[in-house]
Amino acid sequence: MQPTPAVGAARGTPPVQKEWLEVGGRTLLARVVDAVARATSRTIVVAAPGRPLPPLARAVEIVHDSDPGAGPLAALLDGLHAIGPTAEEPFVFVASCDLPLLDSAVVQLLLERAAAANADWTVPVLDGHPQVLTAVVRRSLIGPITAWLAAGRRDPRGLLSTLRCSDGCRICTLDAAEIAVVDPRLASFRDIDTPAAYAEIVRQLPYGARGGTTYTPPS
């Protein structure tokens, strides 16, 4: 879940083990970790306790969900707590594990914009939809996230909408044109939510996918 200092996070999402799917001979998790690590100084992977993760070439810190199944905001909170207080509060890039085309240039761009704006939450907005889980946050969001979850809410976009109306939270947004400077096709935001989406990404990439991994969505 970084300009200086910073941390990267990628997260597997139960119950479907997307992180083991392969694209171009690499697992989804390995691809996301690699993109994040190229632009950051520290990488944290948040996963459910006992959940096996695919081998990774890069060094990462594994943090276990304190409340498995509670959703991405709860996992993000665990990651932010794992960072701990530092002399210089880091900018934290956050991504799910199902973004096989994530480009490290996008990670770097978001981190740079976050630092320039000194923002608490830096969010790309594509076609009117905030990409809240491919974004940059700071530990200053620990309080708002904790309160949101305690109120029984789990929706990241709902939290973002609420914080936009708060004088105490700095929100920075980037539009598609700004992202397209480093990622013309906005491929970094193509996630895999269905077998069809997985098959389409594999089909479009010239090197395809290797291995017999298949994706079965939750029932």
Secondary structure, 3 states (H helix, E strand, C coil): CCCCCEEEEEECCCCCCHHHCEECCEEHHHHHHHHHHCCCCCEEEEECCCCCCCCCCCCCEEEECCCCCCCHHHHHHHHHHHHCCCCCCCEEEEEECCCCCCCHHHHHHHHHHHHHHCCCEEEEEECCEECCCCEEECHHHHHHHHHHHHCCCCCHHHHHHHHHCCCCCCEEEEEHHHHHCCCCCCHHHCCCCCHHHHHHHHHHCCCCCCCCCCCCCCC
